[in-house]
Amino acid sequence: MSDIVIRPVAATERAQWEPLWLGYLAFYEKSVPAVVTDFTWARVVEGREIEALIAWEGQRALGLVQYLLHPSTWNMGGNVYLQDLFVVPEARGKRIGRRLIAAVAEASKAKGAGVLYWQTEEFNGTARRLYERVAKRAPFVRYNIEL
């Protein structure tokens, strides 16, 4: 296997970012209107609200993580929410997901964040096994109100 390089997505890399984003949505059997994808891309490229890293093997984009820093009432540095994590199926098992999480943790620590957190669907056993190895499971239950 070639070296995997993880770095922030560049404004010229939408053609590589978008298949990863759409693959992530497809995995969860979700879709968003094209205008939402365009808006998400614009926010990623701006890099102030949402940040994104891509895992590369040569010229091939294999994984994507998107995250955001938000204020917290429990610390002064804020917390980081890892919102989206996706690795193409043929690259799973190469520790890319673990490396993407580690890269977000490193960037979050550099920003002075207090906590990095994320969630996943209960059915996603493969991801949950990884998460149990790299993080401590939080004792919280999430509730939603669709608006």
ZAMARGU-641013 format. One record per residue (C-alpha): residue number from 1; z negated, y, x. Coordinates in Angstrom, 3 decimals, padded with zeros to 6 digits. Each point is the difference from the previous one (the first is absolute). Last residue first. Example, Ala and Ser with C-alpha at 12.3 -4.5 7.8 and 13.67 -1.06 7.14 Angstrom:
residues 2
  drenvex         z         y         x
        2  -007.140  -001.060   013.670
        1  -000.660  -003.440  -001.370
***
This chain:
residues 147
  drenvex         z         y         x
      147  -012.468   021.652  -037.759
      146  -000.809  -003.676   000.589
      145  -003.771  -000.366   000.261
      144  -000.912  -002.328   002.828
      143  -003.152  -001.852   001.102
      142  -000.761  -001.428   003.445
      141  -002.881  -002.329   000.771
      140  -002.038   000.729   003.120
      139  -001.823  -002.288   002.429
      138   002.304   000.818   002.923
      137   001.452  -002.864   002.033
      136  -000.542   000.576   003.716
      135   003.129   000.378   002.062
      134   002.336  -001.757   002.446
      133  -000.516  -003.695  -000.780
      132  -000.596   000.322  -003.759
      131   003.079   002.242  -000.161
      130   002.193  -002.693   001.522
      129  -001.192  -002.603  -002.505
      128   000.485   002.554  -002.779
      127   003.601   000.546   001.049
      126   000.811  -003.686  -000.350
      125  -001.973  -000.312  -003.225
      124   001.852   002.743  -001.859
      123  -000.992  -001.134  -003.498
      122  -002.986   002.365  -000.165
      121   002.255   003.022   000.496
      120  -000.788   002.100   003.023
      119  -002.270   002.849   000.946
      118  -000.388   002.423   002.875
      117  -002.591   001.748   002.135
      116  -000.354   001.956   003.223
      115  -003.371   001.724   000.222
      114  -001.542   003.003   001.759
      113   003.120   001.862   001.057
      112  -000.130   002.033   003.218
      111   003.770   000.394   000.311
      110   000.026  -002.220   003.113
      109  -001.908  -002.644  -001.982
      108   002.695   000.062  -002.650
      107   002.799  -000.364   002.562
      106  -001.757  -003.013   001.556
      105  -000.699  -001.577  -003.387
      104   003.622   000.572  -001.055
      103   001.219  -001.709   003.177
      102  -002.416  -002.889  -000.546
      101   001.321  -000.471  -003.546
      100   003.576  -000.071   001.309
       99  -001.003  -002.491   002.700
       98  -001.617  -002.348  -002.510
       97   003.066   000.192  -002.232
       96   002.246  -000.737   002.987
       95  -001.976  -003.073   001.035
       94   003.198  -002.064   000.351
       93  -000.847  -002.161  -003.038
       92   002.290   001.977  -002.252
       91   003.272   001.087   001.603
       90   002.367  -001.880  -002.346
       89  -001.836   001.341  -003.046
       88   000.412   003.685   000.936
       87  -003.408   001.554   000.641
       86  -001.540   002.378  -002.508
       85  -003.090   002.196  -000.166
       84  -000.358   002.834  -002.509
       83  -002.998   002.173  -000.887
       82  -002.227  -000.029   003.065
       81  -002.527   002.558  -001.193
       80  -001.572   002.014   002.795
       79  -003.371   001.667  -000.415
       78  -001.165   003.533   000.675
       77  -001.396   001.460   003.198
       76  -003.117   001.632  -001.460
       75  -001.569  -003.064  -001.561
       74  -001.163  -001.311  -003.381
       73   001.636   002.567  -002.303
       72   003.359  -001.034   001.381
       71   003.230   001.876   000.584
       70   003.273  -001.923   000.187
       69   002.079  -001.467   002.809
       68   003.079  -001.890  -001.112
       67   001.694  -003.261   000.828
       66   003.356  -001.722   000.103
       65   000.642  -003.239   001.911
       64   003.410  -001.525   000.572
       63   001.257  -003.141   001.675
       62   003.036  -001.636   001.565
       61   002.378   002.860   000.841
       60   002.725  -001.379   002.274
       59   001.327   002.049   002.937
       58  -002.029  -001.915   002.584
       57  -002.862  -001.555  -001.902
       56  -001.428   002.960  -001.868
       55  -003.219   000.470  -001.958
       54   000.188   003.133  -002.133
       53  -002.761   002.545  -000.475
       52  -000.384   002.334  -002.941
       51  -002.109   003.068  -000.704
       50  -000.599   001.469  -003.425
       49  -001.304   003.470  -000.833
       48   000.858   001.949   003.155
       47   002.792  -002.075   001.482
       46   002.918   002.071  -001.314
       45   002.164  -003.080   000.471
       44  -002.416  -002.101  -002.053
       43  -000.175   002.628  -002.768
       42   003.800   000.214  -000.192
       41   000.261  -003.801  -000.080
       40  -002.498  -000.183  -002.864
       39   001.956   002.623  -001.948
       38   003.275  -001.869   000.501
       37  -001.640  -003.289  -001.024
       36  -001.459   001.748  -003.045
       35   003.441   001.432  -000.897
       34   001.463  -003.494   000.282
       33  -002.274  -001.113  -002.840
       32  -002.751  -002.434   000.982
       31   000.016  -003.765  -000.087
       30  -002.667  -002.652   000.029
       29   000.041  -003.774   000.415
       28  -002.711   000.209   002.686
       27   002.350  -001.468   002.603
       26   002.805   002.140  -001.439
       25  -001.945   003.201   000.703
       24  -000.595  -001.024   003.611
       23   003.639  -000.974   000.413
       22   001.025   003.401  -001.389
       21  -002.142   001.755   002.606
       20   001.289  -002.255   002.787
       19   003.602   000.524  -001.131
       18  -000.657   003.784  -000.093
       17  -001.463   000.432   003.476
       16   003.024  -001.185   002.001
       15   002.602   002.157  -001.760
       14  -002.591   002.806  -000.160
       13  -000.176   000.045   003.782
       12   001.238   003.496   000.944
       11  -003.282   001.705  -000.965
       10  -001.803  -002.304   002.422
        9  -002.515  -002.675  -001.002
        8  -003.132   000.018   002.112
        7  -000.188  -002.732   002.635
        6  -000.669  -003.692   000.381
        5   001.955  -001.883   002.652
        4   000.252  -003.790  -000.128
        3   001.102  -001.570   003.257
        2   002.668  -002.639  -000.316
        1  -000.851  -003.458  -001.244
***
